[in-house]
Amino acid sequence: MQMEKMEEKGVHAKRQKGGMVTMPFIFGTASLTPLIGAFCADAFAGRFWTITVASILYQIGMTSLTLSAILPNLRPPPCKGDYCKEANTGQLAVLYASLLLTALGSGGIRPCVVAFGADQFDETDPKQSTKTWKYFNWYYFVMGVSILLAVTMLVYVQDNVGWGLGLGIPSIAMFLSIIAFIVGYPLYRNLDPAGSPFTRLLQVSVAAFRKRKLPMVSDPMLLYQNEELDAPISIGGKLLHTKHMKLLDKAAIVTEEDQLKAGQTPNLWRLNTVHRVEELKSVIRMGPIWAAGILLITAYAQQSTFSLQQAKSMDRHLSKSFQIPAGSMSVFTMTSMLTTIAIYDRFFVPFARRFTGLERGITFLHRMGIGFVISILATLVAGFVEIKRKHVAAANGLLNSHESIPISVFWLVPQYSLHGIAEAFMSIGHLEFFYDQAPESMRSTAMALFWTAISFGNYVSTLLVTLVHKFSAGPDGSNWLPDNNLNKGKLEYFYWLITLMQAINLVYYLICAKMYTFKPIQIHTKEVSDSKDDGVAVELTNKV
């Protein structure tokens, strides 16, 4: 979070000609690194060691940023009036190296920490396996609280006390958290990495392509299975055969060339087990649901762009001497999200459980659907608020002025709050979906997909603004989203365009959710008999 605030402020980079042009590189790196961290965790390092190493990298980056804010030699001198001396090469090198380290560190932490926490629940224990939904709720709640503290207390310290202390506080907190995390190692349930998941997916694809001309077997039971080979990647349960995507099943057809002696390992580039084939099917099935989440992030991204511009043009005074910073309006998003999570966990789930019989109240697919609907409402409301804002501006003769419009900034609270409620439903539902439906050996990679959806959503937002600038441009150079004066534009049209796109996206999501096939898995669970005479654990096989 501190890295993001540093990027928003610009710090040293804002003094370099074209310095902010390099910021997309930092954002791009941060969006790609979760895939790298997830690969390391799933392939060879495991989630604990990936989090540990990534946290140390992040700590080094934060410490370096703190030092650059404290030591005069690592930053440009204070501005004198309108004159600001540009940062030299060495100072910029320290800044960008620090941001790069924090980006790499967050790439290892983001996809692994949520999956590692959920791993502490034993899926073979029925009493634990049904509680993961609660973990995701409170994980996101704690993350929301930390962001709320960062955008309020820490930003206040940075602006009013100094960047040295503002960055030093989270640096110290990060150091203490690393110590606490490592000390707790003996208490954790650690799952061993099972090799590169991307290699396995590629092996199945190659084997299926090689055997594409073979006729399909009459009975799926004839497809190749090898529990000993699959043991490292199926600790929680074996994936069962599904009827969809039959072309991939050909990777598990045993031919004369594939005949194996007892105990012999097959050439996985020619022959794969049903479990490995179903891993690839599971990943493919998740794709459409993953894609549906992109537009919600596109809508959410407007809070830091056009909603922020709206806030800057409105009356933000709470008293004659104090006004709310425009950037602090995101507090309403955070508080509404946190409130929704608490109400959802404590009241909604027990109520819904009475009707659905589900431990989590409703499925994660239903939860995501509710989030989509609320997000549509958020951008729809934003459009009407913009009409109200411009109406007040016109009534006061301020359409061509940059002066503050006499309309309270609290008119923006509904759209900010609705986005927070939508995130509480959609984002947590998305996390649940990826963790639950991803193959067990690919859960860090699945968590990385969650973060890439966020990245793609921001990229789509940038692309959409670019296209709107291009196609709404008038002969006089005007367009819906003018850079110099929002009052002269048609921001409400832009909001309604996003609303329309989200409505279409909702229809797309409902079709995908209706057609979605849940991961079929055979779980070996252990339950202890209630009989006083029989305390022996009984192994049961459940098909989910």
N, C-alpha and C positions, 0 to 999 in steps of 0.2 A: 504494500500500500504506500509506503514511504517513497519507493521508487517512482510510483505513478505521480505522487504529489510533486516530486522533484522534477519530473518531466513536464508537468503542467506549468510549474513556475519558470522553467527554462534555465534557472541558475546561471552558470557560466555561459551556456550555449547561446543565451539570448544576446550576448554581447559580441558574438561572432557573426560576420556577414553570412547570411544564409544558414546560420547554425541550426535553426529549427528544422531545416530540411533533413537533417540527419536523424531527427526524432522518429520518423517512420521506420528507420532501420532498427531502432531500439524496440519499438512496438512489435515489429515483425519478428525479431529474435525472440522476444518474450512469448509470442504466440506459437512459435515452432518448438521451443525448448521442452514443453510438456511431452511431446512425442519422443524426444530423445531420452528424457528421464524415465518415461514409461517403458521404453524399450530396454534400457539398462536394468530396470527393476524386474521385468518379466523374463528377460533373457538369461542374466547371469548374476546380478548383484543382490537381488532380493529387495523388498521394499524398505526394510529397516536400514540397510547400509546405503541405499540410494538417498533416503531422507537425510541420513546423517551427513554424508558427503555434500549433498546439495545445501544443507543448512550451514555447513562450514563455509562453503563458497559464498552464500548469501551474507553470512556474518562478515567475511572479509570485505565484500562490496560495501556493506553498510558502514563498517568501520572506516573504510577509505573515504566514503562520502562525508562522514562526520569530520574526519581530519581535514578534508578539503574545505569545509566550512569554517574550521577553527584556525588553521595555520595560514597566515597571510601569504606565504610563498606559494600556496596551492590554489589561490583564488585571486581574481583581479581586485584592485583597490576599489573602495566605494566610489560611486558616481559623484561628480562635482557638478551640480546643476543638471544641465541636459547632456553633459559630456560624460561618457562612460568608456573607459579603456577596455579594449577587447582582451579576452583571455589569450595567453600565449600557448604555444604548441604543447608544452609540458603540462600546463594546467588542464587543457582540454583532454590530453591523453589520460590523466588521472580520472577526470570525470567520466569519460566514455568507458574506460576499463572498469570503473566501479559499477556503472550501470549495466555493463555486459555481465559482470559477475553476479549481480543481483538477478538479472534475467535468467542466467544459467541455473542459479540456485532455485529460483521460483519454479523453473521447469522441472526440477527433480522433486520439489516439495508438493506442488499442486496435484499432480495425478496420483501420487503415492500415499499421501497422508490420509486422505479420505478412505482409500481402499484398505490401507493398513489398519485403520481404526475398525472398519467393518470386519476385517479378518479375525478380530479378537472374539467374534461370535462364532461358535462352532456349529457349522451347518448340519453336522450329524446329530446334534442335540436339538430335538424339537422345541424345547423351552427357550433356546437361545436363537435358533434360526429365524424365529418370527419377530425378533426384536430389532432387526437391522433397520427397519423403517424409522423407528424412534431415534436411532443413532444418527441417521441422516438429517432428521429434523433439528436435533440439537447441535450437530456439527455446523450446520448452516446458520443456526441462531448465534452460536459463539463467534463465528466468522463475521456475522453482521454487526455484533456488538463491537468487535475489534475495529471494523471499518468506521463505525459511528464515532468511536473514540478518536480515531485517526483524523477524521474530517472536522472534528470539533476541537477537542482539547489540544492535540498535537499541532494542528494548523494554527491555533491561537498562539501557542508557544513559539512556533516558527516566525509568525508575523510580528509578535509583540516583544518577545524576549531575544530570539536569535535562532538562526539555523543550526548553530553548533549544538545547543541544548535540544532543539526540536528533533534533530537526527540522533543525538546521543541517547535519548530516552529509549527509542525503539531498538537501538543497537544493543544497549544493556539488557533490555527485555529479551531480545533474540538470543543473546549469550546465555542467559539464565535458562531459557527454554531448551536450548541444546543440551545443557548439563542435565536438566531434569529428564529429558527424553533418553539420553544415553544411560543414566543411572537406572532407569526403569527396565532396561533390557531383559533381566531375568524373569520379569513378570509377563512379557509379551508372548503371544502365540505367533511364531514366525513360520511362514510357509516357504519352502525352498523354491527357488526359480526353476523353471522347467525347460529352459532353452528358448531360443528366439521364436516368438509366436509368428513373426512375419515369414520366417523360413518354413514353418509348418504349413501356413496358408499357401505359400508359393508351391510347396511340394504337392499338395492336394490339387492345385490348379494345373500343374504340369502333368501329373499322373492322369487326371481326368481328360486333358487335351490329348494325350498320347493314346488313350483308349476310347476316344470319342466315337469311333466307328464300330465298336463292339456292341452287340445286342445286350439289352439289359437282362439281368437274371430274373427268373420267374418268381423267386422267393427272396425277399430281403435278408432272410436268415443265412443265405449263401454268401453274403458279403463278408469280407475279411474282418475279423475281430481278434484282438490280442490284448487281453487285460494286463499282462505283464509289461508289454511295451507301453501301454497307456497309463500305467500306474502313477508315474510322476506328474502327469497333467490331469488326473481325474481323482484327486484325493477326496473331494467332496461328493463325487458321484459320476457315473458314466452317462454320457450323452446317448440317447436312443435315436434310432433311425426315424427320419421323417420322410413323407412322400414327395415333398417339394424339391425342386431343382435336381431332377433325376440325372441330369448330365453329370453332376458332381459325384453321384453315386458310383459312376464307372471307375473312379479312382480306387474303389474298394473291391473291384471284380478280380478274382484270382484266375489268372490264365496259366497255361502250361509253362510259360516262361517264368511265371512267378512261383511255381511250386517250391515249397520250402521244406527243408528237413526240420525235425523237431528241435526247437530252441534257436533256430536260425532267424536272424533279424532281416526283414525284407529291405529291398532297395526302395526307400520312401519316395523317390522320384518316379517310381513306377507303381507302387502299391501302398495304399494307406488304409488305416482302420476306419470303421464306421464313426468312431468317436472323433477322429481328426477331420473327417469329411463334415461332420455335424458342427465342428468348430467354425469352419469356413461358412457354412450355411447360417449359423447364428450371427456372424459378423455382417453378412450380406443383408440378413433380415433387419438388422438394426439400422442400416443405412438410411432408409426413407424416414424413419422416426427422428433420427439425428438431424437430417436436413430440414425437417419441419421447425426445429427450434431456432434456426438461423434468423428468420424474420422477426421473432420476438426480441432478439438482441438488437436487431436493426432499429426497432421502435424504441427500445430502452436507451439506445445510444443518443437519442435526441435530447436527453436531459442534460448532457454535458455540452451541447451545442446550441440548438435553437431555443430550448426551454431556458437555458442560461441567458441568452440574449433577451428573451422576453422579461426575465427577472430584472436584468440590468436597466431596462427601460421603464420599470414600474416603481411605485412608491414603496420603499423598503423600510421606512422609518417606524420604529416602535416607540420612539420618543423624539423630541427635538434634537437630541444630541447623539442618538444611537440608531443605526440602521442595520438591517440584516445583510451580511455579505451575500451576493447573488449565488456564489458557489455553495453556500450553506443550505440552500433549499433542498439539497439531496438528503438532508437530515429527515425530512418528511418521508422520503422513500424508505430510508433505513428503519425508522420507527414503525411505519405501517407494516413493513416486512416482518420485523421482530414480533409485533403484536399479533399478526396473522399466524405466524408459526406457533406461538404460545397457545392461542385460541384453538388452532387446528389440532394440536397435540392433546390438549387437556379437555376440550369440549366436543369438537367436531368428530374426532375419531371414535370416542365411546358412543356417541349418538348414532353415527353411521354404522357402526359394528352391529347394532341391534337389528338393522334391516339387511345388511349384506352378509353378515356372518364372518367377514374377513377380519383378521387380527389388525390390519393396517387401516381398516375402515372402508377405503375405496382402493382400487388398483392404481398403480402409478400412471397408467394410461389415462384413466379418468381424471386423475389429479392434473396431469399435463393439459388435458382438454379444458379444464376450468381455467387454468392459467392463460391459455390462448384467448378465451372469451373475454376475460377481464382486461387483457392487453389491448384488444380491439376497442373496448370501451374507453380505455385510457387515451388513446390517440384521437378517438372521436370527440371526447370531451375537450382535449387540447385544441382542436380546431375551433370549437365554439368559444372557448376562452379567448383565443386570438382575435376572433371577430369582435368580442366585447372590448378587448384592449384597444383595437384600432378605432372602434366607435367612440370611445372616450377620448382618444387622441384627436379624432376629427372634430368632436364637439368642442375641444379646447384649442383648436387651431394648431395642433402640434404634429400633424402628419409629416411636415417637412422639417421638423426640428429634432434635435438630439436631446432635448430636455426631458426630464423625468415626467412621465404621464401620471396624472392624479388618479390612479387606480391602484388599490392595494395589491401587493405581491401575493397575498394569501389567496387570490383567485387561482393561482397556479397549484395550490395545495392538492386539489382533487386529482389532477393528472399525475403529480409526483406520487401521491399515496396509492393510486390505482396501479401504477407501475410496480410499487413495492409489494402490493398484494399479489399481483400477477407473478412476480418473481418467487414469492413464497410457495406458490403452487407449481409453477412451471419448472423452475431451476432444480428444486429438491426432487420433484417427480422425475426429472431428467437424470439426476444422479442415481436415484433408486433404479431406474430403468437400466442404465448402463451397467451398474454393478450386478444386478440380479440376472440380466439376460446375457451378459458377456460370458464366454467360456471361462472357467475358473482360472486357467493359466494365463488369461489375458486381461485381468481386471484393471491393472494399472494402465494398460493401453486404452481400455474402455473409458477410464476417467480422463485420459488425455483427449479423447473424442469430445467430452463435455467442454473442455477448454478451447478446443479448435472450433467448436460451434460458436462460442463467444467471439473468437477472433474473426471467423467468417462473417458473423453478424455485423461487426464493426467495419469490415471491408466492404460489405454490401451497402452499409450506410454511406460510406464515402463515395462509392460508385453511384448510388442513387442521387446524391446531392449533385455530383458532376453532371449526370444526365439531365437532371431538372434544370440546372444552370444552362445547359446547351439547348434543350428543346423548348424551354419557356422564355427564351431570350426574345425581346422585342426589337423593332428597328432602332429605337432610341437607346438601346443597351440595357433596358430594364429586364428583370426576370422575377420569378416567384421568390427567390431567396437573395435579395441584394446584400452586398457586403457592408455597405456604408450606412444604410438606414432601413431597418426591418419594417418600419411603418409604410414604406413604399412598395412592399412586396405582397405576396399572396401566401404567407406561411400556412394559413388555414387549408389551402389547397394541397400543400405538401403533406400536412397531417392526414388529410382525408385520403390522399393517395396511399399513404402507408396503411390507413384503416382498410381500404379496399384490398390491398395486397394481403393484409393479415386475414381478412375474411375469406379470400380465395385459399390462403394457406390453411385456414381452419378446415375447410371442406377437404382439402388434400390430406390433412392429418387424420380426419375422421375416417376417410377411406383406408388409409394406411393402418390405422388402429384396428379397424374392423377386419382387415385381411391378415393382421399380424398373427403369426404362429409362435406361441410361447416356447421357450427352450425346453425340450423334453429331456428330463434327466432322471436317472435311477439313483436314488440316494440311499446309502446304507446308514441307518440311524441306530443308535443304541439307547434303549430305555431300560430302566430298572423296575422290576416287577414290584407291585405294591404288597405282594404276599410276604408275611413275616417269615415263612419257611423257605422262601426262595429269593435270595438277594442277588442272584446271578443276572448279569446284564444280558439282554436278549437282543440279537441283531435283527432288525427288520428292514425290508426293502420297500421303499416308497417310490412311486412313479409320479412325477410332478408334470 
